[in-house]
Amino acid sequence: MRSELIGLEVSVDSPGCRVSGTVVDETRNTIIVESAGTEKTVPKRGNELRFTCDGEEIAIRGSDILHRPEDRIKKVR
């Protein structure tokens, strides 16, 4: 949860929000995912995000990373 999320592959499979692709931007409350040539804004709160990093899949609750990207290293332990 401390690493940079931009550039990682992500899959979101929650009711009402199914998308997978590459993270292109991140804000405090959302991530922007490029999927099939379009960008989709996905809220962090209420979704489980599955990131692929170095061939390993990591599941993170979006509510656990509700911080500005630059503050994540200080707040998440």
Helices and strands as residue ranges (DSSP letters): E 9-14, E 17-26, E 30-35, E 38-43, E 48-53, E 56-61, G 62-65, G 69-71, H 72-75
